[in-house]
Amino acid sequence: METFGDNWLIVGLMAIAALGMGLLLLGLNLLIGPSRPNKTKGDPYESGVPDVSPVKARFTPRFYMVAMLFVVFDIEAVFIFPWAVAFDALGRYGFLAMLVFLFLLLDGYIYAWKKGALEWV
């Protein structure tokens, strides 16, 4: 009969094996892999056209703020939909946990609103 600790022992052994394999392969690459660095290999390359002007920022910080808000909306949907499906089974504890989650989410939206992240002008 399995105990709770046996499952975690297997998970730990798999994590150690994965870490060991990754380190082994990186070490073998350093030992065996060829390394002939030169200026041409170090230059940036895109579509066969060499850089003629310095690289400038392509996206404004506003773009990243909108992207983070989009991720927050996605996380909201990921948590609220399964909660709604299992609402009856979760009971009062599930309801209170979702109220805390929604309060924190609302707090984040109010912060973004006050910072002007939701303005499209």
C-alpha positions in Angstrom: 0.0 0.0 0.0 1.3 3.4 -1.0 1.7 6.2 1.5 1.7 9.9 0.8 5.5 10.2 1.2 6.1 7.6 -1.5 4.5 9.8 -4.2 6.7 12.8 -3.2 9.8 10.6 -3.2 9.1 9.7 -6.9 8.5 13.3 -7.8 11.7 14.3 -6.1 13.7 11.6 -7.8 12.3 12.7 -11.2 13.2 16.3 -10.5 16.7 15.3 -9.5 17.0 13.1 -12.7 15.8 16.0 -14.9 18.2 18.5 -13.3 21.0 16.0 -13.5 20.3 15.3 -17.2 20.2 19.0 -18.0 23.5 19.7 -16.3 25.1 16.7 -17.9 24.1 17.7 -21.4 25.2 21.3 -20.8 28.6 20.1 -19.4 29.1 17.8 -22.4 28.3 20.7 -24.8 31.0 22.8 -23.1 33.5 19.9 -23.3 32.8 18.5 -26.7 31.0 21.3 -28.7 33.1 23.4 -31.0 33.6 27.0 -30.0 35.1 29.4 -32.6 33.8 32.8 -31.8 34.5 35.7 -34.2 33.1 39.2 -34.9 30.8 38.0 -37.8 29.1 35.4 -35.6 28.6 38.0 -32.9 26.9 40.5 -35.1 23.1 40.8 -35.1 21.5 39.3 -38.2 18.0 39.7 -39.5 16.8 38.7 -43.0 20.3 39.0 -44.5 20.3 42.8 -44.0 23.0 44.2 -41.7 22.1 46.9 -39.2 22.6 50.4 -40.6 21.0 52.4 -37.7 21.1 51.9 -34.0 18.3 49.8 -32.5 15.4 51.9 -31.0 12.6 50.8 -28.8 9.7 49.6 -30.9 7.0 49.4 -28.1 6.1 52.1 -25.6 5.7 51.2 -21.9 2.0 51.7 -22.5 2.0 48.6 -24.7 3.4 46.5 -21.8 0.8 47.9 -19.4 -2.0 46.9 -21.7 -0.4 43.4 -22.1 -0.2 42.9 -18.4 -3.9 43.9 -18.0 -4.8 41.4 -20.7 -3.0 38.7 -18.7 -4.9 39.7 -15.6 -8.2 39.4 -17.5 -7.1 35.9 -18.7 -6.2 34.9 -15.1 -9.6 36.1 -14.0 -11.4 34.0 -16.5 -9.2 30.9 -15.8 -10.2 31.1 -12.1 -13.8 32.2 -12.3 -15.1 29.7 -14.8 -14.1 26.5 -12.9 -15.3 28.1 -9.7 -18.7 28.8 -11.2 -18.9 25.2 -12.5 -18.1 23.8 -9.0 -19.9 26.4 -7.0 -22.3 24.0 -5.2 -19.5 21.6 -4.2 -17.3 24.3 -2.8 -19.8 25.7 -0.3 -19.2 28.7 1.9 -15.4 28.4 1.9 -15.3 28.5 -1.9 -17.5 31.6 -2.0 -15.4 33.4 0.6 -12.2 32.5 -1.3 -13.7 33.9 -4.5 -14.7 37.1 -2.7 -11.1 37.6 -1.6 -9.9 36.9 -5.1 -12.4 39.4 -6.6 -11.5 42.0 -4.0 -7.8 41.7 -4.9 -8.6 41.8 -8.6 -10.8 44.9 -8.2 -8.0 46.5 -6.2 -5.7 45.9 -9.1 -8.1 47.4 -11.6 -8.6 50.5 -9.4 -4.9 50.9 -9.3 -4.6 50.6 -13.1 -7.4 53.1 -13.5 -5.8 55.6 -11.3 -2.5 55.3 -13.1 -4.3 55.9 -16.4 -3.6 52.5 -17.9 -7.2 52.2 -19.1 -7.3 55.5 -21.0 -7.1 55.1 -24.8 -6.3 58.7 -25.7 
